[in-house]
Amino acid sequence: MNVVTDNWIEIGQLEDIPRQGARRVEIGDMKLAVFRTAEDQVFALEDRCPHKAGPLSQGIIHDGCVTCPLHNWVISLSDGTAQGADKGQVATFDLRMDSGHILLNMSALL
């Protein structure tokens, strides 16, 4: 069950996501990919590569980026932009941690 506090909603716990892994979270019609780096930082992006809509939640996390599993586009976890010669961007969403719980700012989804 998701708990809502002000504009923040709990979407899981840090331990639910393996280091350098991701989980897909669905809130209404929005599909998010929530990533955990090796340093336990968490990021949320729309789970849709800007190239061919590949599922970023199934990609490989490395160096602050995720590589799309379909065509190897590399997307920055911090701002959702395609890296290198590729052009495009996906939506990012604010997260915060509270005692191991991952909270998503719902303001961007309203």
C-alpha positions in Angstrom: 0.0 0.0 0.0 1.3 3.5 -0.9 1.4 6.0 1.9 0.8 9.7 0.9 2.3 12.5 3.0 1.7 16.0 1.6 2.7 15.7 -2.1 5.0 12.7 -1.4 4.0 9.1 -1.9 6.0 6.0 -0.7 6.8 3.8 -3.7 9.0 1.2 -2.0 12.0 0.6 0.2 15.6 1.0 -0.8 16.2 -2.7 0.0 13.6 -3.6 -2.6 16.0 -2.5 -5.4 19.3 -4.3 -5.8 22.4 -2.2 -6.1 22.8 -1.2 -9.8 19.3 -2.4 -10.4 15.9 -1.0 -11.1 12.2 -1.6 -10.4 9.2 -0.6 -12.4 6.5 1.4 -10.5 3.1 2.2 -12.0 1.1 5.2 -10.7 -2.1 5.6 -12.7 -1.1 5.6 -16.4 2.5 6.6 -15.6 5.2 3.9 -15.7 8.4 4.9 -13.8 11.7 3.2 -13.6 13.3 3.6 -10.2 17.0 3.0 -10.1 19.5 2.4 -7.3 23.2 3.0 -8.0 26.2 1.2 -6.4 26.4 4.2 -4.0 22.7 3.8 -2.9 21.5 6.9 -4.8 18.0 6.6 -6.2 16.6 8.1 -9.4 13.2 7.9 -11.1 12.7 8.3 -14.9 9.8 7.6 -17.2 10.2 3.9 -18.1 10.4 4.7 -21.8 13.5 5.3 -23.9 13.2 8.4 -26.1 14.5 6.4 -29.1 12.1 3.5 -29.5 10.3 3.4 -26.1 12.4 0.6 -24.7 11.9 -0.3 -21.1 14.7 1.5 -19.2 13.9 -0.4 -16.1 15.4 -3.5 -17.8 18.6 -1.6 -18.8 22.1 -1.8 -17.4 23.0 0.8 -14.8 26.6 2.2 -15.0 28.4 5.5 -14.3 25.3 7.5 -13.4 23.5 6.3 -16.5 21.2 3.5 -17.8 21.7 1.8 -21.1 18.5 0.9 -22.9 18.1 -2.8 -23.5 16.8 -2.4 -27.1 19.3 -0.3 -29.0 22.0 0.7 -26.4 21.1 4.3 -26.0 22.6 5.7 -22.8 20.4 7.9 -20.6 21.6 10.0 -17.7 19.9 9.1 -14.5 20.1 12.6 -13.1 18.5 14.6 -15.9 17.1 12.0 -18.4 19.1 13.2 -21.4 20.5 10.9 -24.0 24.3 10.8 -24.0 26.9 11.0 -26.7 25.6 11.6 -30.3 22.1 10.5 -29.4 19.4 13.2 -28.9 16.4 13.0 -26.7 15.2 13.1 -23.1 12.9 11.3 -20.8 11.0 12.8 -17.8 12.7 12.7 -14.4 10.9 12.7 -11.1 12.0 13.9 -7.6 12.7 11.3 -5.0 13.7 11.5 -1.4 14.7 8.9 1.2 13.1 8.6 4.6 14.5 5.9 6.9 15.0 3.5 4.0 11.7 4.4 2.3 11.7 5.8 -1.2 9.3 8.7 -1.6 8.1 10.2 -4.9 7.1 13.8 -5.3 3.6 13.6 -6.8 3.5 17.3 -7.8 5.0 16.4 -11.3 2.3 13.7 -11.8 -0.7 15.9 -11.1 
